[in-house]
Amino acid sequence: MEENRQARRETMLAEDPIPGLILKMAVPTIVAFLINSIYSLTDTYFVHFLGTNATAAVSVNASLDQLIMMAGSMLAVGAASYTSRLLGARDREKASQVLSTAFFGAFAFGLAVGVLGLLFTRPLVYLLGATPTCETFAIQYADYVLLVAPLMACNFVMNQCLRAEGSALFSMFGMGFGGILNCVLDPFFIFTLDMGVAGASMATAISKVVSFLILIFPYVSRRSLLRLSVRSVRLVRDILYQVVSVGSSSMFRSGLAVVSGIVLNNIAGDISDSVLAGVGVSTKIMMFPFGVILGFGTGFQPVAGFNWGAKRYDRVRESFRFASRTAIAVGAAMGLALALGADGVIALFAEADPEMEAVGALCIRLQCLAMPIHSWVAVVNMFCAGLGDARGALVLSTSRQGTCFLPIVYPLARLFGTVGVASVQAVADVLSLMLAVPIMRGVLGRVKRAEAALEAGSAPRV
């Protein structure tokens, strides 16, 4: 029965109609990302009743989540890309070695971040952008999150690799249940137990532990295509190169997100805690439409990767065309809807702070204008990752909060003040388009050459 279920998953990825297959893979992933976004936004909502300083502290700690994600996401994305191609090539044993190597590597990284963070919590939160008026709250929030850093890093790997083998629904349940649990625990710890900001952090930590237990279940119960075991860890050149080369794009993206978040937090904090809170809250609100975009792209990636490994180049091209059209249309629709409701949404988190409301609403509207561009660039990025194009994935994943962000953040802030701070991410999104177009043409050219090589009797490596 287990073999039949595994065969059905492989047949689904290789034979099902592309539009329905991508949507089938993407919808659970989108739901998981949306519910996962509730982690931080729920904390922000309940904490905002404690005041603007507490809200600013939670916003600062968003960069801590990115820091934990940095290597975890590198290993997760790299492992998911390689395992999907290996499964397409019917090499399940090596795919399990890739998963195990990435899982235990992520645990080691998360453990290092947690230990160092707990030893140096105060300088850490100041580095992340905390101000003297929100320092205490920032430390309280960081403590419990750092305790579960190893499990958070492992969650990224299991989440991505479950999707890569076609188990998007189980991945959704693992991440989604934790998000729902966080919504229930937040008010209990914050208000009923009167723990304040520390209660929000404890609720998040417990939810992450529960997600870990759910996500690891299919591996320990042998219900997955892949096998997770410390005996399967292989620190060999091929696996390390494939995982790191493709996954480094995600690591650099997360790393640059940390850097850009720190820079933006420090600039905004120099203006006021209201501006810091407004920028931070708008970023968390935008996680919802961005979660739809990222979830759709993550659902598309294993379809492209599996069919690339299976040498079904017609399906590779078809999947990219469908994903591109859908992402642009959905991005435009979400951007319009959120831009129209920006004032009402930001008011839910502002607690009668007019400056915070104005800054947050402006951030949201400007990013909504650029959302169709962001959506398509994300698809091109996932296309590169799925096909193992490490260079293209790296360039695009680091553009939004790196090469197209950092050079403009100080000039915009200096020239336009608060408006410049609010607009920097939207401007970076537009600039990233200039990088995505030539990369897209190059990857499609690679697909065309691979198809010609197959017809001539040879084929590229997986």
C-alpha positions as a Python dict, from the first residue, in 0.01 Angstrom:
ca = {
    (1, 'M'): (0, 0, 0),
    (2, 'E'): (284, 237, 87),
    (3, 'E'): (448, 168, -250),
    (4, 'N'): (119, 238, -428),
    (5, 'R'): (82, 570, -248),
    (6, 'Q'): (436, 667, -340),
    (7, 'A'): (382, 564, -702),
    (8, 'R'): (65, 774, -718),
    (9, 'R'): (254, 1082, -597),
    (10, 'E'): (520, 1035, -863),
    (11, 'T'): (258, 979, -1134),
    (12, 'M'): (71, 1291, -1020),
    (13, 'L'): (381, 1509, -1061),
    (14, 'A'): (464, 1358, -1400),
    (15, 'E'): (122, 1323, -1564),
    (16, 'D'): (-151, 1540, -1408),
    (17, 'P'): (-259, 1851, -1608),
    (18, 'I'): (-30, 2139, -1518),
    (19, 'P'): (-287, 2403, -1405),
    (20, 'G'): (-466, 2164, -1172),
    (21, 'L'): (-141, 2012, -1046),
    (22, 'I'): (17, 2347, -957),
    (23, 'L'): (-301, 2462, -783),
    (24, 'K'): (-325, 2130, -600),
    (25, 'M'): (32, 2172, -478),
    (26, 'A'): (-1, 2545, -413),
    (27, 'V'): (-330, 2576, -225),
    (28, 'P'): (-222, 2382, 86),
    (29, 'T'): (110, 2567, 75),
    (30, 'I'): (-64, 2903, 50),
    (31, 'V'): (-289, 2815, 342),
    (32, 'A'): (14, 2711, 545),
    (33, 'F'): (194, 3039, 472),
    (34, 'L'): (-116, 3242, 553),
    (35, 'I'): (-172, 3067, 882),
    (36, 'N'): (199, 3085, 958),
    (37, 'S'): (178, 3463, 904),
    (38, 'I'): (-73, 3468, 1186),
    (39, 'Y'): (211, 3381, 1428),
    (40, 'S'): (367, 3725, 1419),
    (41, 'L'): (56, 3924, 1328),
    (42, 'T'): (-144, 3773, 1614),
    (43, 'D'): (134, 3865, 1855),
    (44, 'T'): (133, 4219, 1714),
    (45, 'Y'): (-245, 4250, 1745),
    (46, 'F'): (-267, 4147, 2109),
    (47, 'V'): (55, 4325, 2209),
    (48, 'H'): (-62, 4656, 2060),
    (49, 'F'): (-305, 4687, 2353),
    (50, 'L'): (7, 4723, 2572),
    (51, 'G'): (114, 5038, 2384),
    (52, 'T'): (323, 5159, 2092),
    (53, 'N'): (653, 5073, 2264),
    (54, 'A'): (549, 4708, 2303),
    (55, 'T'): (437, 4698, 1939),
    (56, 'A'): (772, 4840, 1832),
    (57, 'A'): (952, 4569, 2032),
    (58, 'V'): (764, 4288, 1856),
    (59, 'S'): (837, 4454, 1521),
    (60, 'V'): (1208, 4462, 1603),
    (61, 'N'): (1206, 4090, 1677),
    (62, 'A'): (1078, 4010, 1328),
    (63, 'S'): (1445, 4033, 1229),
    (64, 'L'): (1523, 3764, 1489),
    (65, 'D'): (1286, 3527, 1308),
    (66, 'Q'): (1468, 3608, 985),
    (67, 'L'): (1801, 3536, 1151),
    (68, 'I'): (1686, 3190, 1263),
    (69, 'M'): (1543, 3132, 917),
    (70, 'M'): (1868, 3226, 742),
    (71, 'A'): (2053, 2892, 735),
    (72, 'G'): (1738, 2687, 796),
    (73, 'S'): (1581, 2821, 478),
    (74, 'M'): (1907, 2774, 285),
    (75, 'L'): (1912, 2404, 372),
    (76, 'A'): (1535, 2374, 322),
    (77, 'V'): (1518, 2531, -24),
    (78, 'G'): (1836, 2360, -145),
    (79, 'A'): (1722, 2021, -16),
    (80, 'A'): (1371, 2061, -159),
    (81, 'S'): (1507, 2153, -502),
    (82, 'Y'): (1750, 1861, -513),
    (83, 'T'): (1509, 1604, -368),
    (84, 'S'): (1237, 1695, -620),
    (85, 'R'): (1485, 1644, -906),
    (86, 'L'): (1612, 1318, -754),
    (87, 'L'): (1257, 1190, -712),
    (88, 'G'): (1192, 1279, -1076),
    (89, 'A'): (1498, 1071, -1163),
    (90, 'R'): (1371, 784, -935),
    (91, 'D'): (1665, 806, -691),
    (92, 'R'): (1476, 791, -363),
    (93, 'E'): (1767, 670, -149),
    (94, 'K'): (1984, 969, -231),
    (95, 'A'): (1688, 1202, -183),
    (96, 'S'): (1656, 1067, 173),
    (97, 'Q'): (2024, 1136, 232),
    (98, 'V'): (1972, 1494, 119),
    (99, 'L'): (1678, 1538, 359),
    (100, 'S'): (1868, 1394, 657),
    (101, 'T'): (2177, 1602, 592),
    (102, 'A'): (1971, 1921, 567),
    (103, 'F'): (1759, 1841, 875),
    (104, 'F'): (2046, 1779, 1116),
    (105, 'G'): (2244, 2069, 969),
    (106, 'A'): (1950, 2301, 1037),
    (107, 'F'): (1922, 2174, 1395),
    (108, 'A'): (2290, 2249, 1458),
    (109, 'F'): (2257, 2602, 1319),
    (110, 'G'): (1942, 2674, 1520),
    (111, 'L'): (2112, 2548, 1836),
    (112, 'A'): (2407, 2782, 1780),
    (113, 'V'): (2178, 3082, 1725),
    (114, 'G'): (1972, 2997, 2034),
    (115, 'V'): (2269, 2956, 2268),
    (116, 'L'): (2452, 3269, 2149),
    (117, 'G'): (2131, 3471, 2149),
    (118, 'L'): (2046, 3377, 2508),
    (119, 'L'): (2399, 3464, 2622),
    (120, 'F'): (2392, 3808, 2455),
    (121, 'T'): (2023, 3900, 2441),
    (122, 'R'): (2055, 4269, 2527),
    (123, 'P'): (2318, 4357, 2265),
    (124, 'L'): (2127, 4138, 2018),
    (125, 'V'): (1801, 4332, 2044),
    (126, 'Y'): (1987, 4664, 2015),
    (127, 'L'): (2158, 4532, 1704),
    (128, 'L'): (1816, 4442, 1563),
    (129, 'G'): (1701, 4801, 1608),
    (130, 'A'): (1550, 4826, 1956),
    (131, 'T'): (1533, 5171, 2117),
    (132, 'P'): (1586, 5245, 2489),
    (133, 'T'): (1209, 5287, 2530),
    (134, 'C'): (1127, 4938, 2396),
    (135, 'E'): (1440, 4751, 2511),
    (136, 'T'): (1276, 4561, 2799),
    (137, 'F'): (987, 4444, 2584),
    (138, 'A'): (1225, 4336, 2306),
    (139, 'I'): (1432, 4122, 2546),
    (140, 'Q'): (1119, 3960, 2691),
    (141, 'Y'): (998, 3862, 2346),
    (142, 'A'): (1335, 3729, 2227),
    (143, 'D'): (1395, 3492, 2519),
    (144, 'Y'): (1137, 3220, 2446),
    (145, 'V'): (1184, 3238, 2068),
    (146, 'L'): (1556, 3170, 2112),
    (147, 'L'): (1480, 2861, 2321),
    (148, 'V'): (1303, 2692, 2027),
    (149, 'A'): (1539, 2815, 1754),
    (150, 'P'): (1668, 2461, 1670),
    (151, 'L'): (1314, 2331, 1612),
    (152, 'M'): (1220, 2638, 1407),
    (153, 'A'): (1515, 2578, 1174),
    (154, 'C'): (1420, 2210, 1134),
    (155, 'N'): (1058, 2305, 1058),
    (156, 'F'): (1172, 2488, 745),
    (157, 'V'): (1349, 2178, 613),
    (158, 'M'): (1062, 1936, 681),
    (159, 'N'): (804, 2180, 546),
    (160, 'Q'): (986, 2226, 215),
    (161, 'C'): (1078, 1860, 167),
    (162, 'L'): (725, 1737, 235),
    (163, 'R'): (609, 1966, -45),
    (164, 'A'): (888, 1844, -273),
    (165, 'E'): (756, 1487, -248),
    (166, 'G'): (396, 1592, -310),
    (167, 'S'): (275, 1597, 54),
    (168, 'A'): (169, 1962, 48),
    (169, 'L'): (-146, 1889, 249),
    (170, 'F'): (46, 1742, 543),
    (171, 'S'): (288, 2034, 528),
    (172, 'M'): (-7, 2272, 546),
    (173, 'F'): (-151, 2095, 849),
    (174, 'G'): (178, 2101, 1036),
    (175, 'M'): (239, 2473, 990),
    (176, 'G'): (-129, 2569, 1001),
    (177, 'F'): (-219, 2401, 1328),
    (178, 'G'): (68, 2580, 1499),
    (179, 'G'): (-60, 2914, 1372),
    (180, 'I'): (-411, 2848, 1497),
    (181, 'L'): (-277, 2735, 1834),
    (182, 'N'): (-82, 3059, 1860),
    (183, 'C'): (-405, 3259, 1818),
    (184, 'V'): (-561, 3071, 2109),
    (185, 'L'): (-261, 3089, 2342),
    (186, 'D'): (-173, 3457, 2287),
    (187, 'P'): (-462, 3619, 2478),
    (188, 'F'): (-439, 3353, 2750),
    (189, 'F'): (-70, 3415, 2825),
    (190, 'I'): (-71, 3792, 2762),
    (191, 'F'): (-386, 3888, 2953),
    (192, 'T'): (-520, 3596, 3159),
    (193, 'L'): (-178, 3508, 3304),
    (194, 'D'): (-72, 3876, 3283),
    (195, 'M'): (262, 3789, 3121),
    (196, 'G'): (253, 4078, 2872),
    (197, 'V'): (504, 4063, 2587),
    (198, 'A'): (673, 3756, 2738),
    (199, 'G'): (338, 3575, 2711),
    (200, 'A'): (323, 3644, 2337),
    (201, 'S'): (670, 3498, 2299),
    (202, 'M'): (586, 3189, 2504),
    (203, 'A'): (271, 3128, 2296),
    (204, 'T'): (477, 3145, 1977),
    (205, 'A'): (740, 2908, 2117),
    (206, 'I'): (483, 2645, 2218),
    (207, 'S'): (318, 2669, 1877),
    (208, 'K'): (651, 2612, 1702),
    (209, 'V'): (712, 2299, 1913),
    (210, 'V'): (370, 2161, 1819),
    (211, 'S'): (436, 2228, 1449),
    (212, 'F'): (766, 2041, 1479),
    (213, 'L'): (595, 1735, 1629),
    (214, 'I'): (334, 1729, 1352),
    (215, 'L'): (583, 1776, 1069),
    (216, 'I'): (821, 1506, 1192),
    (217, 'F'): (539, 1250, 1232),
    (218, 'P'): (530, 1126, 868),
    (219, 'Y'): (906, 1068, 882),
    (220, 'V'): (919, 879, 1211),
    (221, 'S'): (607, 677, 1115),
    (222, 'R'): (750, 605, 765),
    (223, 'R'): (448, 753, 586),
    (224, 'S'): (664, 970, 359),
    (225, 'L'): (853, 898, 40),
    (226, 'L'): (1176, 1006, 207),
    (227, 'R'): (1343, 861, 515),
    (228, 'L'): (1483, 1077, 795),
    (229, 'S'): (1772, 925, 992),
    (230, 'V'): (2102, 1038, 1137),
    (231, 'R'): (2257, 734, 964),
    (232, 'S'): (2157, 881, 630),
    (233, 'V'): (2357, 1202, 681),
    (234, 'R'): (2616, 1235, 404),
    (235, 'L'): (2863, 1522, 413),
    (236, 'V'): (2972, 1455, 56),
    (237, 'R'): (3060, 1705, -213),
    (238, 'D'): (2765, 1639, -443),
    (239, 'I'): (2495, 1680, -178),
    (240, 'L'): (2661, 1977, -9),
    (241, 'Y'): (2717, 2152, -341),
    (242, 'Q'): (2361, 2100, -467),
    (243, 'V'): (2199, 2202, -138),
    (244, 'V'): (2424, 2501, -68),
    (245, 'S'): (2447, 2631, -425),
    (246, 'V'): (2071, 2642, -478),
    (247, 'G'): (1979, 2709, -115),
    (248, 'S'): (2232, 2989, -76),
    (249, 'S'): (1990, 3213, -261),
    (250, 'S'): (1740, 3167, 22),
    (251, 'M'): (2011, 3211, 286),
    (252, 'F'): (2128, 3535, 132),
    (253, 'R'): (1767, 3649, 99),
    (254, 'S'): (1708, 3583, 468),
    (255, 'G'): (2044, 3733, 560),
    (256, 'L'): (1976, 4047, 360),
    (257, 'A'): (1627, 4060, 510),
    (258, 'V'): (1795, 4072, 851),
    (259, 'V'): (2036, 4344, 739),
    (260, 'S'): (1769, 4550, 564),
    (261, 'G'): (1535, 4507, 861),
    (262, 'I'): (1804, 4625, 1101),
    (263, 'V'): (1888, 4924, 881),
    (264, 'L'): (1522, 5018, 837),
    (265, 'N'): (1445, 4969, 1208),
    (266, 'N'): (1734, 5193, 1310),
    (267, 'I'): (1637, 5466, 1061),
    (268, 'A'): (1270, 5450, 1161),
    (269, 'G'): (1355, 5434, 1533),
    (270, 'D'): (1563, 5751, 1502),
    (271, 'I'): (1245, 5929, 1388),
    (272, 'S'): (1010, 5786, 1653),
    (273, 'D'): (874, 5464, 1801),
    (274, 'S'): (551, 5536, 1611),
    (275, 'V'): (731, 5526, 1276),
    (276, 'L'): (920, 5212, 1384),
    (277, 'A'): (594, 5044, 1484),
    (278, 'G'): (413, 5160, 1168),
    (279, 'V'): (679, 5021, 936),
    (280, 'G'): (700, 4696, 1134),
    (281, 'V'): (324, 4639, 1146),
    (282, 'S'): (283, 4712, 773),
    (283, 'T'): (555, 4457, 699),
    (284, 'K'): (366, 4192, 895),
    (285, 'I'): (37, 4280, 726),
    (286, 'M'): (203, 4245, 386),
    (287, 'M'): (309, 3893, 487),
    (288, 'F'): (-44, 3784, 398),
    (289, 'P'): (-43, 3872, 26),
    (290, 'F'): (325, 3784, 8),
    (291, 'G'): (240, 3450, 170),
    (292, 'V'): (-5, 3382, -115),
    (293, 'I'): (266, 3470, -367),
    (294, 'L'): (537, 3266, -196),
    (295, 'G'): (300, 2975, -136),
    (296, 'F'): (200, 2968, -502),
    (297, 'G'): (563, 2984, -611),
    (298, 'T'): (660, 2711, -366),
    (299, 'G'): (381, 2492, -503),
    (300, 'F'): (503, 2557, -857),
    (301, 'Q'): (872, 2486, -781),
    (302, 'P'): (851, 2105, -725),
    (303, 'V'): (636, 2067, -1036),
    (304, 'A'): (903, 2238, -1248),
    (305, 'G'): (1187, 2058, -1066),
    (306, 'F'): (1035, 1710, -1088),
    (307, 'N'): (960, 1742, -1459),
    (308, 'W'): (1307, 1886, -1524),
    (309, 'G'): (1455, 1578, -1354),
    (310, 'A'): (1216, 1355, -1553),
    (311, 'K'): (1319, 1534, -1876),
    (312, 'R'): (961, 1645, -1948),
    (313, 'Y'): (1065, 1983, -2083),
    (314, 'D'): (726, 2053, -2240),
    (315, 'R'): (571, 2039, -1893),
    (316, 'V'): (849, 2258, -1753),
    (317, 'R'): (766, 2534, -2002),
    (318, 'E'): (391, 2495, -1956),
    (319, 'S'): (422, 2517, -1578),
    (320, 'F'): (620, 2841, -1602),
    (321, 'R'): (370, 3002, -1840),
    (322, 'F'): (74, 2913, -1621),
    (323, 'A'): (250, 3021, -1301),
    (324, 'S'): (352, 3357, -1453),
    (325, 'R'): (3, 3448, -1576),
    (326, 'T'): (-164, 3341, -1254),
    (327, 'A'): (84, 3521, -1026),
    (328, 'I'): (51, 3853, -1209),
    (329, 'A'): (-331, 3841, -1210),
    (330, 'V'): (-362, 3738, -845),
    (331, 'G'): (-97, 3990, -738),
    (332, 'A'): (-283, 4275, -908),
    (333, 'A'): (-615, 4172, -751),
    (334, 'M'): (-470, 4141, -400),
    (335, 'G'): (-284, 4471, -435),
    (336, 'L'): (-599, 4658, -534),
    (337, 'A'): (-809, 4510, -254),
    (338, 'L'): (-552, 4575, 18),
    (339, 'A'): (-470, 4927, -102),
    (340, 'L'): (-838, 5023, -78),
    (341, 'G'): (-864, 4888, 276),
    (342, 'A'): (-523, 4999, 406),
    (343, 'D'): (-652, 5259, 655),
    (344, 'G'): (-895, 5020, 820),
    (345, 'V'): (-643, 4737, 842),
    (346, 'I'): (-362, 4941, 995),
    (347, 'A'): (-605, 5099, 1245),
    (348, 'L'): (-655, 4756, 1404),
    (349, 'F'): (-295, 4767, 1528),
    (350, 'A'): (-240, 5138, 1595),
    (351, 'E'): (-426, 5193, 1926),
    (352, 'A'): (-508, 5560, 1858),
    (353, 'D'): (-161, 5655, 1728),
    (354, 'P'): (-221, 5880, 1421),
    (355, 'E'): (146, 5889, 1317),
    (356, 'M'): (172, 5511, 1323),
    (357, 'E'): (-151, 5478, 1122),
    (358, 'A'): (-36, 5722, 853),
    (359, 'V'): (306, 5562, 806),
    (360, 'G'): (168, 5209, 805),
    (361, 'A'): (-107, 5285, 552),
    (362, 'L'): (141, 5456, 318),
    (363, 'C'): (378, 5156, 333),
    (364, 'I'): (95, 4919, 248),
    (365, 'R'): (-38, 5122, -47),
    (366, 'L'): (302, 5170, -208),
    (367, 'Q'): (387, 4799, -184),
    (368, 'C'): (45, 4712, -326),
    (369, 'L'): (125, 4915, -638),
    (370, 'A'): (433, 4700, -697),
    (371, 'M'): (268, 4369, -606),
    (372, 'P'): (216, 4236, -965),
    (373, 'I'): (588, 4290, -1027),
    (374, 'H'): (683, 4121, -700),
    (375, 'S'): (455, 3828, -786),
    (376, 'W'): (613, 3760, -1124),
    (377, 'V'): (970, 3802, -997),
    (378, 'A'): (893, 3546, -725),
    (379, 'V'): (782, 3294, -990),
    (380, 'V'): (1103, 3347, -1189),
    (381, 'N'): (1301, 3301, -867),
    (382, 'M'): (1125, 2970, -792),
    (383, 'F'): (1174, 2862, -1154),
    (384, 'C'): (1549, 2909, -1115),
    (385, 'A'): (1552, 2721, -784),
    (386, 'G'): (1342, 2435, -920),
    (387, 'L'): (1576, 2381, -1215),
    (388, 'G'): (1889, 2409, -1002),
    (389, 'D'): (1998, 2745, -1149),
    (390, 'A'): (2182, 2862, -839),
    (391, 'R'): (2310, 3186, -990),
    (392, 'G'): (1972, 3311, -1110),
    (393, 'A'): (1801, 3212, -785),
    (394, 'L'): (2070, 3391, -585),
    (395, 'V'): (2049, 3714, -785),
    (396, 'L'): (1670, 3737, -764),
    (397, 'S'): (1631, 3626, -404),
    (398, 'T'): (1880, 3888, -288),
    (399, 'S'): (1746, 4173, -501),
    (400, 'R'): (1431, 4268, -311),
    (401, 'Q'): (1601, 4330, 24),
    (402, 'G'): (1960, 4352, -89),
    (403, 'T'): (2100, 4479, -416),
    (404, 'C'): (1785, 4678, -499),
    (405, 'F'): (1712, 4784, -139),
    (406, 'L'): (2025, 4872, 56),
    (407, 'P'): (2169, 5123, -197),
    (408, 'I'): (1848, 5331, -190),
    (409, 'V'): (1733, 5317, 172),
    (410, 'Y'): (1959, 5592, 310),
    (411, 'P'): (1917, 5831, 13),
    (412, 'L'): (1537, 5798, 22),
    (413, 'A'): (1526, 5845, 400),
    (414, 'R'): (1756, 6148, 384),
    (415, 'L'): (1574, 6313, 92),
    (416, 'F'): (1213, 6237, 186),
    (417, 'G'): (1220, 6151, 557),
    (418, 'T'): (928, 5937, 674),
    (419, 'V'): (785, 5910, 321),
    (420, 'G'): (1120, 5780, 197),
    (421, 'V'): (1130, 5517, 470),
    (422, 'A'): (776, 5409, 379),
    (423, 'S'): (849, 5383, 5),
    (424, 'V'): (1185, 5203, -3),
    (425, 'Q'): (1050, 4847, -31),
    (426, 'A'): (813, 4933, -316),
    (427, 'V'): (1092, 5105, -510),
    (428, 'A'): (1316, 4800, -459),
    (429, 'D'): (1041, 4575, -598),
    (430, 'V'): (1025, 4779, -918),
    (431, 'L'): (1403, 4775, -958),
    (432, 'S'): (1412, 4395, -921),
    (433, 'L'): (1214, 4362, -1244),
    (434, 'M'): (1518, 4478, -1443),
    (435, 'L'): (1712, 4179, -1309),
    (436, 'A'): (1434, 3924, -1355),
    (437, 'V'): (1370, 3972, -1728),
    (438, 'P'): (1717, 3871, -1858),
    (439, 'I'): (1740, 3587, -1604),
    (440, 'M'): (1405, 3451, -1720),
    (441, 'R'): (1520, 3454, -2081),
    (442, 'G'): (1838, 3269, -1987),
    (443, 'V'): (1656, 2994, -1799),
    (444, 'L'): (1404, 2939, -2079),
    (445, 'G'): (1701, 2917, -2317),
    (446, 'R'): (1850, 2647, -2094),
    (447, 'V'): (1525, 2449, -2115),
    (448, 'K'): (1527, 2479, -2494),
    (449, 'R'): (1888, 2358, -2516),
    (450, 'A'): (1816, 2064, -2284),
    (451, 'E'): (1525, 1960, -2501),
    (452, 'A'): (1744, 1979, -2813),
    (453, 'A'): (2012, 1771, -2639),
    (454, 'L'): (1754, 1508, -2545),
    (455, 'E'): (1634, 1483, -2902),
    (456, 'A'): (1999, 1447, -3014),
    (457, 'G'): (2051, 1155, -2773),
    (458, 'S'): (2215, 1326, -2471),
    (459, 'A'): (2078, 1510, -2168),
    (460, 'P'): (2203, 1741, -1891),
    (461, 'R'): (2269, 1625, -1536),
    (462, 'V'): (1990, 1643, -1281),
}
